[in-house]
Amino acid sequence: MNLDPTTRERVISAYADGQDAADIGRRYGLTRHDVEQIVAGDNTELAVAAALRKPAPAPVMAAVVVVALYGTVQLAAVTASPDYLFGLPFKLLALALGVLIYGSLAYGIWRGWRAAQWIGLLGGVLAVISAAVADQRDTLGILGGALLVALLVAPEQSREWFARR
């Protein structure tokens, strides 16, 4: 049912004031059930909106920082490498794509998106594997990937953050 926001507010306000749902319905051309749906739907919307406004828990924010730092290190390595790809335009393209990818991943983790959690887990596992089998062992890559996986899965707050979204 499509009601303008003003009418919706009036219906909810009248119901909150204790007026009978049938009387409210007659006034606005609605059934009693419609009035109850509007009130119940509004409360549900408020509960969801309140849940979305909660700040991310500390382990999730730490995972966002790990992704941002790892992305910064990777992008700095790309731009500092003299022989990467074929010149400045390709470096700029790689830099833009890297910022987009790492930025999107960090934003998705911060918002609590399940897909971002799974992509972060996959990226963390791949970072650990690639750093472990490299010719020169990359301790920072191993620690960063393991830390990201641990932060996204181990703490109960992280599991709840991604489960409710």
MINU-756985 format. One record per residue: x, y, z of N, C-alpha, C in turn; residue number from 1; chain. Coordinates in steps of 0.1 Angstrom, whole numbers. Each point is the difference from the previous one (the first is absolute). Last residue first. Layout:
<pts>
+-------+-------+-------+-------+-------+-------+-------+-------+-------+-----+--------+
:    nx :    ny :    nz :   cax :   cay :   caz :    cx :    cy :    cz : num : cadena :
+-------+-------+-------+-------+-------+-------+-------+-------+-------+-----+--------+
:     X :     Y :     Z :     X :     Y :     Z :     X :     Y :     Z : NUM :      A :
...
+-------+-------+-------+-------+-------+-------+-------+-------+-------+-----+--------+
</pts>
This chain:
<pts>
+-------+-------+-------+-------+-------+-------+-------+-------+-------+-----+--------+
:    nx :    ny :    nz :   cax :   cay :   caz :    cx :    cy :    cz : num : cadena :
+-------+-------+-------+-------+-------+-------+-------+-------+-------+-----+--------+
:   233 :   -89 :    85 :    -1 :     9 :   -11 :    -5 :    -7 :   -12 : 165 :      A :
:    11 :   -19 :    44 :   -12 :     8 :     1 :    -2 :     9 :   -12 : 164 :      A :
:    39 :   -29 :     6 :   -12 :    -8 :     0 :   -13 :     8 :    -1 : 163 :      A :
:    44 :    19 :     4 :    -2 :    -4 :   -13 :   -13 :    -9 :    -1 : 162 :      A :
:    13 :    17 :    42 :     0 :    12 :    -9 :    -4 :    -5 :   -14 : 161 :      A :
:     9 :   -33 :    34 :   -13 :     7 :     1 :    -2 :    11 :   -10 : 160 :      A :
:    42 :   -20 :     2 :   -10 :   -10 :    -5 :   -14 :     6 :     1 : 159 :      A :
:    35 :    24 :    19 :     1 :     0 :   -15 :   -11 :    -9 :    -6 : 158 :      A :
:     4 :     1 :    47 :    -5 :    13 :    -5 :     0 :     1 :   -15 : 157 :      A :
:    21 :   -37 :    23 :   -15 :    -1 :    -1 :    -7 :    13 :    -5 : 156 :      A :
:    51 :   -15 :   -14 :    -7 :     7 :    11 :   -16 :    -2 :    -2 : 155 :      A :
:    30 :   -21 :   -33 :     2 :    -5 :    14 :    -9 :     8 :    10 : 154 :      A :
:     3 :    10 :   -50 :    -6 :   -13 :     4 :    -1 :    -2 :    15 : 153 :      A :
:    21 :    38 :   -23 :   -13 :    -2 :    -7 :    -7 :   -12 :     5 : 152 :      A :
:    44 :    11 :    16 :    -9 :    10 :     4 :   -14 :    -1 :    -6 : 151 :      A :
:    35 :   -31 :   -12 :    -4 :    -1 :    14 :   -10 :    10 :     4 : 150 :      A :
:    18 :     3 :   -43 :    -9 :   -12 :     1 :    -4 :    -1 :    15 : 149 :      A :
:    31 :    33 :    -9 :   -13 :     3 :    -6 :    -9 :   -11 :     1 : 148 :      A :
:    44 :    -7 :    15 :    -7 :     9 :     9 :   -14 :     4 :    -6 : 147 :      A :
:    29 :   -26 :   -26 :    -5 :    -8 :    12 :    -8 :     9 :     9 : 146 :      A :
:    21 :    21 :   -36 :   -10 :    -9 :    -5 :    -6 :    -8 :    12 : 145 :      A :
:    37 :    27 :    10 :   -12 :     9 :    -4 :   -11 :    -9 :    -5 : 144 :      A :
:    41 :   -21 :    11 :    -6 :     5 :    12 :   -13 :     8 :    -4 : 143 :      A :
:    26 :   -16 :   -35 :    -5 :   -12 :     7 :    -8 :     6 :    12 : 142 :      A :
:    23 :    31 :   -26 :   -11 :    -5 :    -7 :    -7 :   -12 :     8 : 141 :      A :
:    40 :    18 :    17 :   -11 :    10 :     1 :   -12 :    -5 :    -7 : 140 :      A :
:    39 :   -25 :    -4 :    -5 :    -2 :    13 :   -12 :    10 :     2 : 139 :      A :
:    23 :   -23 :   -43 :    -5 :    13 :     4 :    -8 :    -1 :    13 : 138 :      A :
:    42 :   -29 :   -28 :   -12 :     0 :     8 :    -4 :    14 :     5 : 137 :      A :
:    23 :   -14 :   -46 :     5 :     7 :    12 :   -13 :     1 :     9 : 136 :      A :
:    -8 :   -25 :   -36 :    14 :    -2 :     1 :     6 :     6 :    12 : 135 :      A :
:   -51 :   -13 :     3 :     8 :     9 :    -9 :    15 :    -3 :     3 : 134 :      A :
:   -40 :   -19 :    22 :     7 :    -8 :   -10 :     9 :     8 :    -9 : 133 :      A :
:   -26 :    19 :    36 :     7 :   -11 :     6 :     8 :    -8 :   -11 : 132 :      A :
:   -29 :    37 :   -11 :    12 :     5 :     8 :     8 :   -12 :     5 : 131 :      A :
:   -40 :    -9 :   -22 :    10 :     5 :   -10 :    12 :     5 :     8 : 130 :      A :
:   -36 :   -17 :    26 :     6 :   -10 :    -8 :    11 :     5 :   -10 : 129 :      A :
:   -24 :    30 :    28 :     8 :    -8 :     8 :     7 :   -11 :    -9 : 128 :      A :
:   -31 :    28 :   -21 :    12 :     8 :     4 :     9 :    -9 :     9 : 127 :      A :
:   -42 :   -18 :   -13 :     9 :     1 :   -11 :    13 :     8 :     3 : 126 :      A :
:   -34 :    -2 :    33 :     6 :   -13 :    -2 :    10 :     0 :   -12 : 125 :      A :
:   -24 :    40 :     8 :    10 :    -3 :    11 :     6 :   -14 :    -1 : 124 :      A :
:   -34 :    12 :   -31 :    13 :     8 :    -2 :    10 :    -2 :    11 : 123 :      A :
:   -42 :   -20 :     4 :     7 :    -6 :   -11 :    13 :     7 :    -3 : 122 :      A :
:   -29 :    18 :    33 :     6 :   -13 :     4 :     8 :    -6 :   -11 : 121 :      A :
:   -23 :    39 :   -11 :    11 :     3 :    10 :     7 :   -13 :     5 : 120 :      A :
:   -39 :    -4 :   -26 :    11 :     5 :    -9 :    13 :     3 :     9 : 119 :      A :
:   -40 :   -11 :    22 :     5 :   -12 :    -7 :    12 :     4 :    -9 : 118 :      A :
:   -22 :    35 :    23 :     6 :    -9 :    10 :     6 :   -12 :    -7 : 117 :      A :
:   -25 :    29 :   -26 :    13 :     6 :     4 :     7 :    -8 :    10 : 116 :      A :
:   -43 :   -13 :   -11 :     8 :    -2 :   -12 :    14 :     6 :     3 : 115 :      A :
:   -34 :     7 :    32 :     5 :   -14 :     0 :     9 :    -2 :   -12 : 114 :      A :
:    -8 :    48 :    24 :    -5 :    -8 :   -11 :     7 :   -14 :     0 : 113 :      A :
:     4 :    42 :    30 :    -5 :   -13 :     4 :    -5 :    -9 :   -11 : 112 :      A :
:    22 :    46 :     2 :   -15 :     0 :     0 :    -5 :   -14 :     4 : 111 :      A :
:    47 :     6 :    -2 :    -5 :    10 :     9 :   -15 :    -1 :     1 : 110 :      A :
:    21 :   -25 :   -33 :     2 :    -6 :    13 :    -5 :     9 :    11 : 109 :      A :
:    -2 :    16 :   -44 :    -9 :   -11 :     2 :     2 :    -7 :    14 : 108 :      A :
:    30 :    34 :   -13 :   -13 :     6 :     2 :   -10 :   -11 :     3 : 107 :      A :
:    43 :   -13 :   -12 :     0 :     6 :    13 :   -14 :     6 :     4 : 106 :      A :
:     6 :   -17 :   -44 :     1 :   -11 :    10 :     0 :     6 :    14 : 105 :      A :
:     2 :    30 :   -35 :   -13 :    -6 :     0 :     0 :   -12 :    10 : 104 :      A :
:    41 :    22 :    -7 :   -10 :     9 :     6 :   -14 :    -6 :     1 : 103 :      A :
:    34 :   -23 :   -23 :     3 :     0 :    15 :   -10 :     9 :     7 : 102 :      A :
:    -4 :    -1 :   -47 :    -2 :   -13 :     5 :     2 :     0 :    15 : 101 :      A :
:     8 :    40 :   -23 :   -14 :    -4 :    -1 :    -3 :   -13 :     6 : 100 :      A :
:    44 :    15 :    -3 :    -7 :     8 :     9 :   -15 :    -4 :     0 :  99 :      A :
:    27 :   -21 :   -32 :     3 :    -4 :    14 :    -7 :     8 :    10 :  98 :      A :
:    -4 :    13 :   -45 :    -7 :   -13 :     3 :     2 :    -5 :    14 :  97 :      A :
:    24 :    39 :   -14 :   -15 :     3 :     1 :    -8 :   -13 :     3 :  96 :      A :
:    47 :    -5 :    -8 :    -2 :     7 :    12 :   -15 :     3 :     2 :  95 :      A :
:    13 :   -19 :   -40 :     1 :   -10 :    10 :    -2 :     7 :    14 :  94 :      A :
:     1 :    29 :   -37 :   -12 :    -9 :    -1 :     0 :   -11 :    11 :  93 :      A :
:    38 :    29 :    -4 :   -12 :     7 :     5 :   -13 :    -8 :     0 :  92 :      A :
:    39 :   -19 :   -19 :     2 :     2 :    15 :   -12 :     7 :     6 :  91 :      A :
:     3 :    -3 :   -46 :    -4 :   -13 :     5 :     1 :     0 :    15 :  90 :      A :
:    14 :    39 :   -24 :   -15 :    -2 :    -1 :    -4 :   -13 :     6 :  89 :      A :
:    47 :    10 :     0 :    -8 :     8 :     9 :   -15 :    -2 :    -2 :  88 :      A :
:    32 :   -40 :   -17 :     1 :    15 :     1 :   -10 :     6 :     9 :  87 :      A :
:     3 :   -48 :   -11 :     6 :     7 :   -12 :     2 :    15 :     1 :  86 :      A :
:    -3 :   -41 :    40 :    -8 :     2 :   -13 :     9 :     8 :   -10 :  85 :      A :
:    26 :     1 :    41 :   -14 :    -6 :     1 :    -8 :     5 :   -13 :  84 :      A :
:    47 :    10 :    15 :    -3 :    -8 :   -12 :   -14 :    -6 :     0 :  83 :      A :
:    20 :    27 :    36 :     3 :     7 :   -12 :    -5 :    -7 :   -13 :  82 :      A :
:   -21 :     2 :    52 :     7 :    -9 :    -9 :     3 :     7 :   -13 :  81 :      A :
:   -26 :    20 :    35 :    14 :     1 :     2 :     8 :    -8 :   -10 :  80 :      A :
:   -48 :    -1 :     2 :     4 :    13 :    -5 :    16 :     1 :     1 :  79 :      A :
:   -20 :   -39 :    17 :    -3 :     1 :   -14 :     5 :    13 :    -6 :  78 :      A :
:     3 :    -8 :    46 :     9 :    -8 :    -7 :    -2 :     1 :   -15 :  77 :      A :
:   -30 :    22 :    28 :    13 :     7 :     1 :    11 :    -8 :    -8 :  76 :      A :
:   -43 :   -19 :     6 :     0 :    11 :   -10 :    13 :     8 :     0 :  75 :      A :
:    -5 :   -35 :    32 :     0 :    -5 :   -13 :     0 :    10 :   -11 :  74 :      A :
:    -4 :    14 :    45 :    14 :    -6 :    -3 :     0 :    -6 :   -14 :  73 :      A :
:   -41 :    17 :    15 :     9 :    11 :    -2 :    14 :    -5 :    -3 :  72 :      A :
:   -34 :   -32 :    10 :    -2 :     7 :   -13 :    10 :    11 :    -3 :  71 :      A :
:     0 :   -20 :    43 :     5 :    -9 :   -10 :    -1 :     5 :   -14 :  70 :      A :
:   -19 :    25 :    35 :    15 :     0 :     0 :     6 :    -9 :   -10 :  69 :      A :
:   -47 :     1 :     4 :     5 :    13 :    -5 :    15 :     0 :     0 :  68 :      A :
:   -21 :   -38 :    19 :    -2 :     1 :   -15 :     5 :    13 :    -5 :  67 :      A :
:     1 :    -4 :    46 :    10 :   -10 :    -6 :    -2 :     0 :   -15 :  66 :      A :
:   -30 :    26 :    25 :    13 :     6 :     0 :    10 :    -9 :    -7 :  65 :      A :
:   -43 :   -17 :     6 :     0 :    11 :   -10 :    13 :     6 :    -1 :  64 :      A :
:    -6 :   -31 :    34 :     1 :    -7 :   -13 :     0 :    11 :   -12 :  63 :      A :
:    -7 :    15 :    44 :    14 :    -4 :    -1 :     2 :    -7 :   -14 :  62 :      A :
:   -43 :    11 :    12 :     7 :    12 :    -3 :    15 :    -3 :    -2 :  61 :      A :
:   -27 :   -34 :    15 :    -4 :     3 :   -14 :     8 :    12 :    -5 :  60 :      A :
:     4 :   -14 :    45 :     6 :    -9 :    -9 :    -2 :     3 :   -15 :  59 :      A :
:   -23 :    27 :    34 :    15 :     2 :    -1 :     7 :   -10 :    -9 :  58 :      A :
:   -52 :    11 :    -9 :     8 :    -4 :    11 :    15 :     1 :    -3 :  57 :      A :
:   -38 :    33 :   -23 :     6 :   -13 :    -2 :     9 :    -4 :    13 :  56 :      A :
:   -43 :    33 :     5 :    14 :     0 :    -5 :     5 :   -14 :    -1 :  55 :      A :
:   -52 :    13 :    -6 :     9 :    -4 :    10 :    14 :     0 :    -6 :  54 :      A :
:   -40 :     7 :   -25 :     7 :    12 :     5 :    10 :    -3 :    10 :  53 :      A :
:   -30 :   -33 :   -19 :    10 :     5 :   -10 :     8 :    12 :     4 :  52 :      A :
:   -35 :   -17 :    27 :    10 :   -10 :     0 :    11 :     4 :   -10 :  51 :      A :
:   -38 :    27 :     3 :     8 :     1 :    12 :    11 :   -10 :     0 :  50 :      A :
:   -31 :    -3 :   -35 :     8 :    13 :    -1 :     9 :     2 :    12 :  49 :      A :
:   -31 :   -36 :     1 :    11 :    -3 :    -9 :     9 :    13 :    -2 :  48 :      A :
:   -37 :     5 :    28 :     9 :   -10 :     6 :    11 :    -3 :   -10 :  47 :      A :
:   -35 :    27 :   -16 :     8 :     7 :    10 :    10 :    -9 :     7 :  46 :      A :
:   -30 :   -19 :   -30 :     9 :     9 :    -7 :     9 :     7 :     9 :  45 :      A :
:   -34 :   -25 :    19 :    10 :    -9 :    -6 :    10 :     8 :    -7 :  44 :      A :
:   -37 :    23 :    16 :     9 :    -4 :    11 :    11 :    -9 :    -5 :  43 :      A :
:   -33 :    13 :   -30 :     8 :    11 :     3 :    10 :    -3 :    12 :  42 :      A :
:   -32 :   -32 :   -15 :    11 :     2 :   -10 :     9 :    11 :     4 :  41 :      A :
:   -38 :    -7 :    27 :    10 :   -11 :     2 :    11 :     2 :   -10 :  40 :      A :
:   -35 :    30 :    -4 :     6 :     2 :    13 :    11 :   -11 :     2 :  39 :      A :
:   -26 :    -3 :   -39 :     8 :    12 :    -1 :     7 :     2 :    13 :  38 :      A :
:   -30 :   -36 :    -1 :    12 :    -2 :    -9 :     9 :    12 :     0 :  37 :      A :
:   -41 :     4 :    22 :     9 :    -8 :     8 :    13 :    -3 :    -8 :  36 :      A :
:   -35 :    22 :   -23 :     6 :     9 :    11 :    10 :    -8 :     8 :  35 :      A :
:   -24 :   -24 :   -32 :     9 :     9 :    -6 :     7 :     9 :    10 :  34 :      A :
:   -35 :   -28 :    15 :    13 :    -8 :    -3 :    10 :     9 :    -7 :  33 :      A :
:   -42 :    18 :     7 :     6 :    -2 :    13 :    14 :    -7 :    -2 :  32 :      A :
:   -17 :    26 :   -43 :    -5 :   -10 :     9 :     7 :    -1 :    13 :  31 :      A :
:    -6 :    45 :   -31 :     8 :   -12 :     2 :    -8 :   -10 :     8 :  30 :      A :
:    -7 :    49 :   -11 :    -4 :    -9 :   -11 :     8 :   -13 :     0 :  29 :      A :
:     2 :    38 :    32 :     9 :     1 :   -11 :    -3 :   -10 :   -11 :  28 :      A :
:   -28 :     4 :    40 :     4 :    14 :    -3 :     9 :     1 :   -12 :  27 :      A :
:   -13 :   -43 :    17 :   -11 :     7 :    -7 :     4 :    14 :    -4 :  26 :      A :
:    31 :   -25 :    25 :    -1 :    -5 :   -14 :   -12 :     7 :    -7 :  25 :      A :
:     8 :    10 :    45 :    10 :     5 :    -8 :    -1 :    -4 :   -15 :  24 :      A :
:   -29 :   -19 :    31 :    -3 :    14 :    -2 :    10 :     7 :    -8 :  23 :      A :
:     8 :   -45 :    12 :   -11 :     1 :   -10 :    -4 :    14 :    -2 :  22 :      A :
:    33 :    -9 :    32 :     5 :    -2 :   -14 :   -11 :     1 :   -10 :  21 :      A :
:     0 :    27 :    47 :    -3 :   -13 :    -5 :     4 :    -2 :   -14 :  20 :      A :
:    26 :    33 :    35 :   -13 :    -1 :    -8 :    -2 :   -14 :    -6 :  19 :      A :
:    39 :    18 :    27 :   -10 :    -9 :     6 :   -14 :    -1 :    -8 :  18 :      A :
:    44 :    23 :    -9 :    -8 :     7 :    10 :   -11 :    -8 :     6 :  17 :      A :
:    28 :   -17 :   -35 :     8 :     1 :    12 :    -7 :     8 :    11 :  16 :      A :
:   -20 :    -4 :   -42 :     0 :   -13 :     6 :     8 :     0 :    13 :  15 :      A :
:    -1 :    39 :   -26 :   -13 :    -3 :     5 :     0 :   -13 :     8 :  14 :      A :
:    39 :    11 :   -23 :    -2 :     9 :    11 :   -13 :    -3 :     7 :  13 :      A :
:     9 :   -22 :   -40 :     8 :    -6 :    11 :    -1 :     9 :    12 :  12 :      A :
:   -22 :    15 :   -38 :    -6 :   -13 :     4 :     8 :    -6 :    12 :  11 :      A :
:    17 :    39 :   -20 :   -12 :     3 :     7 :    -7 :   -13 :     5 :  10 :      A :
:    39 :    -3 :   -27 :     3 :     6 :    13 :   -13 :     2 :     8 :   9 :      A :
:    -5 :   -13 :   -44 :     5 :   -11 :     7 :     4 :     4 :    15 :   8 :      A :
:   -14 :    33 :   -31 :   -11 :    -8 :     4 :     5 :   -12 :     9 :   7 :      A :
:    33 :    27 :   -19 :    -8 :     8 :    10 :   -11 :    -9 :     5 :   6 :      A :
:    28 :   -17 :   -35 :     6 :    -1 :    13 :    -8 :     8 :    11 :   5 :      A :
:   -26 :   -23 :   -41 :    10 :    11 :     1 :     6 :     0 :    14 :   4 :      A :
:   -18 :   -45 :   -21 :    -5 :    12 :     7 :    11 :    10 :     0 :   3 :      A :
:   -13 :   -51 :   -23 :     8 :    13 :    -1 :    -7 :    11 :     7 :   2 :      A :
:     2 :   -57 :     3 :    -9 :    12 :     0 :     9 :    12 :     0 :   1 :      A :
+-------+-------+-------+-------+-------+-------+-------+-------+-------+-----+--------+
</pts>
